[in-house]
Amino acid sequence: MIGRISGIILHRARDHVLIDVRGVGYIVHVSERTAAGLPPVGQATALYTDLMVREDLLQLFGFPSMLEKEWHRLLTSVQGVGAKVSLAILGTLGAEGLARSIALGDWASVRKAQGVGPKLAQRVVLELKDKAPSVMALGGTLSVDMGVPVVDADAVVDAAAAPAARPAAPSDAMLAARTTSDALSALTNLGYASSEAAQAVAEAQAREPGAATPALIRAALRLLAPKEQGGA
């Protein structure tokens, strides 16, 4: 199993990238969102990958983080969702947007992805509702920065001629995933069910985008409080 690719970008397209790894070029299929975030041709990059094996076909699918790769794994477990449909959904919503849509039961957002009809969107939300919180809770550990890949001097593209790559700071998506993970952990430690906590956190994030972990926890608790009072 090929779980990660690092090397020099030889070619970029909207839905795939060609990466040179010590003289061997790998075609990696990616979402449009991932493709847009890749560095220019001639620079180093790294992607987590999932290898699809069929009798007459081998295809690599790439993701900027382990978190997104895990969402891909969950999406493709739903009947009717193949690898390309999964990439379309992730390209439309991103890992954090998908998590929020599933937690809130917002199948209309999933429906916006190309190739996804209303019935399939509803199936995705329904089947993954109970599985989503576990992936959301892993967000902080699965979104770590991969750093800059090491590339041999004899690579097909002269790395010395290309601008030096620098380690990237954690992206907004990574920070949001960590915040979500911490908030979910806090709420479940307080005794809330994972699905209930996930829904409250997702709704709180939708109302207060960019909120830090303490503020997100307080907002989620405010949303959960009326439910407790109503059940009393």
N, C-alpha and C positions, 0 to 999 in steps of 0.2 A: 504493500500500500504506500503510495506517495502522499505524504501528509503535509509537505511544505516545499515550496520552490523559491530559490533565491538566485538572482543573477542579473544580467544586463538586459534591458528592454531593447529588442530589435525592431519591433513593430507594434503599433497600437491601433485598435479599432473600437467601435462602439460596444461590441459584445465579446471581444477576445483580445488577448495580448500574446505576443511571441517573446519568450524569455530565453536568453542564451545562458546555459549552465555548463561551463567548462567545455564549450564547443558543441554542445547538443542543444538544439532549439526545441522548446516545449510550447505547444499552443495551449493556453489556459483560457477557458471560457469564464467570463465575468459579467456581472450586472453593469448596466450603464452607469450607475452611481459609483461603483468601484473603478470602472474604467476612467471616469472623469477625475478621480482622485489620484491616479497613478502619475509618477514623474514622467518627464519627456523621454523620448527615444535616446538611448545612449547612457542613461543613468541606471543605477542599481535599484532594485526593488525586491520585495519578498511577499509571498502570498501563501496563506494556508490553503490546502487543496483537498478535494475529494475526488477520488478516481472512480468513474463509472465504467464497469466492465460488462460488455455484451459479447455475444458470439462473433459478431462482425465489426465491433467498434470498441475503441478505448477513448474516453474523453476525460480531461481534467477540468474541474471547476474550481475557481479561485475565490478567496475571501480575505478581506483585510484583517480580520480578527477571528480567533477561535469561537467567539460568541456568535458571530454571523454564520460560521460554519455549522455550529450546533443548531441554529435556527433552520438552516438548510436541511439538516438531517431530520428535524421534526416535520418540516413542511413536506418533504418527499415521502414521509410515512403516511400521509393522507392520500386516500385513493383518488386518482385523477390529477395529482400534482407531481409532474415530472421535474427533472432538473431545470429545464428552461423556464417552466412556469414558476418554480421556486425563485430563480434569479430575477424574474420579472417582478415578483412580489417584494423581494428584498431591495431591488433597485428602485421601486416606487416608494416604499415605506422606510427602508433601513431597519436594522435590528431593533432599535428603540421604538420606532413607530409601529412595527409589527407587534411588539410586546404590548404596547398600549392598546392597539386595536383589538387584540385577542382578549385582553383582560377586561375591556369595556364592552365586549360583544359587538364591536363596530365592524360588521362585515362589509358595510358600504365602502369603507376605506380600502379593504382588501380587494374589493371589486374593481377598483381603479387600475389595477395592474393589467397589463395587456395579456389577453388569453384567459382571463378569469371571469367566468359568468357568475350570476347571483347565487345559483345553487352551490357551485364550488366554493365561493367565498363563505357562504354560510356553513358549509361542511368544515372548512378550515378552522373557523372560529369555534365551532361546536366541539370538534374532535381534539383541539389543542388547548381548550380552556383550562383543563385540569393539569396539563403537562407544562404549560407556559410558565407558571410561577417558579418551578425548579430551575429553568433556564435563566429567568430573570434574576434569580438569587445568585446565580453563578457569574453574572455580568462583570463584577469587579475583578474576578480572577481570570476570566476568559478574554478580557479586552486589553491585556498588557501590551505595551509597545514592543514591536519585534526588533527594533534597532536597525542598523544598516548592515546588509549582507556583505560578507567578504567575497571578493571576486578575484580570480587568478589573473596575473598579468598577461597571460597568453590567451585571454578570452577573445572571441571573434571581434568584439568591439573594443577599441583601445580605451580602457577606463581612464588612463592618465589624461587623455584628450578631453574627457567629459568633465563637467563641473563636479567638484567634490560634493558628495552627498553628506548631509548632516543628520544626526539622529532627530527624528521628529518628536515634537512635544505631543503629549496625549491629546487626541482629538476631542471635540465637543461630544461626539458619540460615546467615546470611551469614558469620559467623565460622567456623562449621564447614566451610563450603564453601572458605573461604580456607585453612584448616588442611589440608583434604584435598588441595587443589591444591598447596600447598607440599610436603607429604609425598610426593605422587606425583612431583612434579618431582625431588625429591631421590633417590628410588629409581630412577627411569628414568635419571638422570644417573650412577647407580652401575652401570648396565648391565642392570637388570632389565627384562623385557618389560612393556609397559604393562598387559596383562591380569593378569599375575602380581602386579604392584605394586598394582593396584587391588583385587584380592582380599585381599591382605595388609593394606592400609590399612583396608578395610571391616571386616575381622575385628578388627583392632586397635581401631577405633573402637567396635565393638560391645562389646568387652571393657572398654574404658576411655573411656566417654563423656565428652566435655569435655576430653580430653587436649590439651595444647598441642602445637605442631608438633614440637619436639625429642622429646618423650615419645612422640608418635605414630610418628615415624620409628623410634625405638629398638624400640618394640613390634612394628612391622611387620617390622623386620630380624630380631627374635627368631623370628617366625613363619616367615620365609623361610630362616633358617639350617638347621633340620632337613631341609628339602627339599634343600638343597645337600649336606649331609652324607650324606643318603640316596642321592643320585645319584653320590657320589664312589666 
